[in-house]
Structure formats: C-alpha cells, structure tokens
Amino acid sequence: MGRSDVRLKFARPPALVRHYARGVLAARQRVLPAGTTIPRLEGEVSEVRIDPRHLARYRAVCGFPDDGQLPVTYPHVLAISLQVALMAQPAFMLRLLGLIHIANEITWLRPLSERETYGVRCWIEGHRETDRGQEFDLHTELLDRNGPAWLERCTVLARQLAGGAQAARAARAALRVPKPPADAAVTEEPFAASHRLARAYARVSGDVNPIHMTDFTARWFGFDRAVAHGMWTKACSLAALGPELTSAPCRIPVDFKLPVFLPTEVRLRHWHAGQAWTFVLQDASKGRPHLAGSVERL
C-alpha cells in the first residue's frame, strides 16, 4: 500500500460532531479529478458498549421489538462515527455533504446480544465511474468475542450531472424492481414517512446530512423537499417483516431507488419465493419504487 494509506485506531467511538465538522468544512471536490481515486482508508474501534436508552430510541423510531437482541440494522448506527472519521481524513477528497447512499448489503452471521461489548472495523478503497457519477463502497464489520458477527457494505454515490443516454439509463435503472411470481402470496403494509420521524432518526443515528433535515436545506443539493434516510426505510421495512425473518444467519441486500420525499405515505409489498423473501417499498398513491431488497438465508 502507498503513502496515502490511512489507519485510525480508537479505544472508544470517536466524537462524531468533531469529525463531521472537520469533513464538512474542509475544501473538497464534488467528484474525484481524473486520474485519482480513494486510497485505502482503514479504521477500528476496540470497544463499543450498547447504551440501553439509545437502543430504545432506535427501536421506537424504526419499529423493532424489545427482544434482548440488537436489531439487524442497528450496528450501522454504532459505526457511523468511525465511518465519518475516515471520510473526514484529508486523503478522502470528496465533499461529505451531498453524498448519497444508494445501496446497502448486510450479512448477519449470529445473534447480537444487547449486553455484549463489540469492536468495529471500517474501510474504503477505490471507486467506480457510473452513469450517475462516482460510486465507492464503505465496508464495516461488527466483531464479538468470536470475530466478525455482522458485515455491511454501503455503496455511496458522488452525483454528477448527466444528460442524454446516460440520464435515460439511470432513470430506467431507478424504476426497475423485482416482480412477484404468479403463484406468490403478496402481503402489503402501509406506513407513513414524516419530517418528524426523519429528524428523530437523524438524532439517533447521527446522520445529519442536510438533505434529510428540512425542505430548505434539501434544496441546497437539488432536492425539492427533505428526503427520508435510506437506512430508516430499510430498518422500517425489516421491522415490518418481523424478527423471525432475520432469526437465522442471512444476507440482506437493498437498492435505494427514488427518494422518499417528506411527508408521504408508502406501502411495503413482500413475498416469499425459493430461498429468499423479497420486499419492495413503493409510493402509496402512484406505486413508484423507493427501495427493493431481499432476505436470503445463508
């Protein structure tokens, strides 16, 4: 590895506000200049303890039951301060504000007790040029006494304006979602997304990207109104499916489609086919897709 590699080590989770401010205020590029990429950035926290009050607030805003186990999406918020600390490093040349989380894959290997003490590891390396802009993957591991117990890959987009064929391809991809087999029993469940819930999730997760906070700040980044957090929509979808679905080791990939503009009513459609449970979150009135994912047993 080259001179630009960064390795961070913390005994406890780093201060989110300090690193976020450092990353936001630094002079950064909207997209990476030609001929450059993201170097290898690694970080680890040796000890993360679960705060019962924080966990209770997370369960309340996402709809998870109090069952003694960490919700399958909860480690994502435990890792946010380390993720931000990595992206606040000078070697990460992209602007933090305006980055968009477009896909997420969680691999859950074993039960996660709320009374356990964990370690966290994160890393980023490289990027991809796509029709929508530049994408990179942010990897995270939650470790218990036996090693990695929970894995995550967040795919993040640095958006670049496109026109013509590029824009058309990106638009078609955003509308493409799985369809249930003809013989599948499809269940539908409605729920509401509001500014209040978005701000509550921002407080509990630490993700205070302005696109989620108010309509006014969302317009700075080209959105008509505030947008719900993608990981809130994923968490709410999995909570609605029920804890038994993630009671055994599984992989949960999700693609975030069209933004969930606030406030709105949405509809979760889900069905079982083969070894996977598929779910699609749609606009309740027009059926436009916001999220498409599956739960795949390992």
C-alpha positions in Angstrom: 0.0 0.0 0.0 1.1 3.5 -0.8 1.9 6.6 1.2 -1.7 7.9 1.2 -3.0 4.9 3.2 -4.7 5.9 6.4 -5.1 3.8 9.5 -7.1 5.1 12.5 -7.4 3.3 15.9 -9.7 4.4 18.7 -10.3 2.8 22.1 -13.9 4.2 22.1 -16.1 5.6 19.3 -14.7 8.9 18.1 -16.5 12.2 18.6 -19.0 12.3 15.7 -19.6 16.1 15.7 -15.9 17.0 15.7 -15.1 14.7 12.7 -18.2 15.7 10.8 -17.4 19.4 11.2 -13.9 18.8 10.1 -15.0 16.9 7.0 -17.7 19.4 6.1 -15.5 22.5 6.4 -12.6 21.1 4.5 -12.1 22.1 0.9 -13.2 19.1 -1.1 -14.1 18.0 -4.6 -17.7 17.2 -5.7 -16.3 14.4 -7.8 -12.8 12.9 -7.9 -10.5 14.5 -10.5 -9.5 12.4 -13.5 -6.6 10.0 -12.7 -7.3 9.9 -9.0 -9.2 7.5 -6.7 -9.9 6.9 -3.0 -6.8 5.4 -1.3 -7.1 2.6 1.3 -8.6 4.1 4.5 -9.0 1.9 7.5 -10.3 2.4 11.0 -11.1 0.5 14.1 -12.7 1.0 17.5 -11.7 -1.6 20.1 -14.7 -1.2 22.4 -18.3 -0.3 21.7 -20.8 -0.6 24.6 -24.5 -0.6 24.0 -26.4 2.3 25.6 -29.9 0.9 26.5 -31.5 4.4 26.2 -30.1 4.9 22.7 -31.1 1.4 21.7 -34.7 2.0 23.0 -34.9 5.3 20.9 -33.7 3.5 17.8 -36.3 0.7 18.3 -39.0 3.3 18.8 -38.3 5.3 15.6 -37.8 2.1 13.4 -40.4 -0.2 14.9 -38.3 -3.0 16.2 -39.4 -5.0 19.3 -37.5 -5.1 22.6 -36.3 -8.7 22.5 -32.9 -8.6 24.1 -31.1 -8.6 20.7 -29.7 -5.8 18.6 -32.0 -5.1 15.6 -30.3 -6.3 12.4 -29.7 -2.7 11.2 -28.6 -1.2 14.5 -24.8 -1.8 14.1 -25.0 0.6 11.2 -25.5 3.5 13.6 -22.9 2.1 16.0 -20.3 2.5 13.2 -21.3 6.0 11.9 -18.8 7.9 13.9 -16.0 5.8 12.7 -17.2 6.0 9.1 -17.3 9.8 9.3 -13.9 9.9 10.9 -12.5 8.0 7.9 -14.2 10.3 5.4 -13.0 13.4 7.3 -9.4 12.5 6.6 -7.6 14.7 4.0 -6.9 11.7 1.9 -10.7 11.4 1.2 -11.1 14.1 -1.4 -14.9 14.1 -1.8 -17.3 16.5 -0.2 -19.3 14.9 2.6 -22.4 17.0 2.0 -24.3 15.7 -0.9 -23.0 12.1 -0.9 -25.9 9.8 -1.5 -26.3 6.2 0.0 -27.7 4.2 -3.0 -27.3 0.6 -1.9 -26.7 -1.4 1.3 -25.9 -5.0 2.0 -25.9 -6.5 5.5 -24.7 -10.0 6.3 -25.8 -11.2 9.7 -23.9 -14.2 11.0 -25.1 -14.8 14.6 -27.3 -13.3 17.3 -26.1 -9.9 18.7 -26.9 -9.5 22.4 -27.6 -6.0 23.6 -25.4 -6.8 26.7 -22.3 -7.7 24.6 -19.3 -5.4 24.1 -18.2 -5.1 20.4 -15.4 -3.9 18.2 -15.9 -2.1 14.9 -13.8 -2.1 11.8 -14.3 0.1 8.6 -12.5 0.5 5.4 -12.8 2.3 2.0 -10.7 1.8 -1.1 -11.1 2.9 -4.7 -14.2 4.0 -6.7 -16.2 3.2 -9.9 -17.4 5.5 -12.7 -21.1 5.0 -13.5 -23.9 6.7 -15.4 -24.9 8.6 -12.3 -21.5 9.7 -11.1 -18.7 8.1 -9.0 -19.5 5.2 -6.6 -17.5 3.8 -3.7 -18.1 1.1 -1.1 -17.8 1.6 2.6 -17.2 -1.7 4.4 -18.0 -2.3 8.1 -17.6 -5.2 10.5 -19.0 -5.6 14.0 -16.9 -8.0 16.0 -17.8 -10.0 19.1 -15.5 -12.3 21.1 -15.6 -14.8 18.2 -14.7 -12.4 15.4 -16.9 -10.8 12.7 -20.6 -11.3 13.5 -22.2 -8.6 11.3 -20.9 -7.3 7.9 -22.1 -4.3 5.9 -21.3 -2.8 2.5 -22.7 0.7 1.9 -22.5 1.9 -1.7 -22.3 5.7 -1.8 -22.7 8.0 -4.8 -20.9 11.3 -5.6 -23.6 12.5 -8.0 -22.5 14.0 -11.4 -25.0 15.7 -13.7 -25.6 13.7 -16.8 -27.7 14.1 -19.9 -28.9 12.1 -22.9 -28.3 8.4 -22.9 -26.6 8.4 -19.5 -29.5 10.1 -17.8 -32.0 7.8 -19.5 -30.2 4.6 -18.4 -30.0 5.9 -14.8 -33.7 6.7 -14.8 -34.7 3.2 -16.1 -32.5 1.6 -13.5 -34.2 3.6 -10.7 -37.6 2.2 -11.8 -36.5 -1.5 -12.1 -37.8 -3.6 -9.3 -38.4 -7.4 -8.7 -41.9 -8.7 -9.6 -43.6 -11.5 -7.6 -44.1 -14.9 -9.2 -47.6 -15.5 -10.4 -48.2 -18.0 -7.6 -46.7 -15.9 -4.8 -48.8 -14.6 -1.9 -48.1 -10.9 -1.7 -48.6 -9.0 1.6 -48.9 -5.2 1.7 -48.4 -3.0 4.7 -48.7 0.8 4.7 -46.8 3.3 6.9 -46.1 7.0 6.9 -42.8 8.9 6.5 -42.7 12.4 8.0 -40.3 15.2 8.8 -40.6 14.4 12.5 -39.5 10.8 12.0 -36.7 11.8 9.7 -35.3 14.2 12.3 -35.8 11.7 15.1 -33.8 9.1 13.1 -31.1 11.8 12.4 -30.7 12.4 16.1 -30.5 8.7 17.0 -28.3 7.7 14.0 -26.0 10.8 13.9 -26.7 11.1 10.1 -27.5 14.8 9.9 -27.0 15.2 6.2 -29.0 18.4 5.3 -31.0 16.6 2.6 -32.8 14.8 5.4 -33.4 17.7 7.9 -35.6 20.3 6.3 -37.0 21.2 2.9 -34.9 24.3 2.8 -31.6 22.6 3.3 -32.5 19.8 0.9 -32.9 22.3 -1.9 -29.2 23.2 -1.5 -28.5 19.8 -3.0 -31.1 19.8 -5.8 -34.0 18.1 -3.9 -37.5 19.6 -3.9 -38.2 18.5 -0.4 -36.5 16.8 2.5 -35.7 13.1 1.9 -36.1 10.2 4.3 -32.9 8.3 5.3 -32.4 5.2 3.2 -31.3 3.2 6.3 -34.5 4.3 8.1 -36.6 2.9 5.2 -34.6 -0.3 5.3 -34.9 -0.6 9.1 -38.7 0.0 9.0 -39.1 -2.5 6.2 -37.3 -5.2 8.1 -39.1 -4.4 11.3 -42.4 -4.7 9.5 -41.4 -8.1 8.1 -40.9 -9.3 11.7 -37.9 -10.6 13.8 -38.4 -14.2 12.8 -37.3 -13.4 9.3 -33.8 -12.5 10.5 -33.7 -15.1 13.3 -31.1 -17.2 11.3 -27.9 -16.1 9.5 -28.8 -14.1 6.4 -27.8 -11.6 3.7 -30.0 -8.6 3.2 -29.1 -6.6 0.0 -31.1 -3.4 -0.7 -31.1 -0.9 -3.6 -32.4 2.5 -2.8 -34.5 3.7 -5.7 -36.4 7.0 -6.0 -36.1 9.4 -3.0 -38.8 9.3 -0.3 -39.8 12.9 -0.2 -41.4 14.0 3.0 -44.1 13.8 4.1 -45.6 10.9 2.3 -47.5 7.6 2.6 -45.6 4.5 1.5 -46.5 0.8 1.0 -44.3 -2.2 1.7 -45.0 -5.2 -0.6 -43.3 -8.5 0.3 -43.4 -12.2 -0.8 -41.5 -15.4 -0.4 -40.1 -17.3 -3.3 -37.5 -20.0 -3.2 -34.8 -19.3 -0.6 -35.5 -15.6 -0.4 -38.0 -13.1 0.9 -38.3 -10.1 -1.4 -39.6 -6.7 -0.4 -40.4 -3.5 -2.3 -41.2 -0.1 -0.8 -43.4 2.0 -3.0 -45.2 5.3 -3.1 -48.7 4.5 -1.8 -50.5 6.5 -4.4 -48.6 6.0 -7.7 -46.6 2.9 -7.0 -43.2 4.5 -7.7 -40.4 2.4 -6.1 -38.3 3.7 -3.3 -36.5 0.5 -2.1 -36.1 -3.0 -3.3 -34.4 -5.8 -1.3 -34.4 -9.3 -0.1 -33.6 -11.5 2.9 -31.5 -14.5 1.8 -30.7 -17.3 4.2 -27.1 -18.4 4.4 
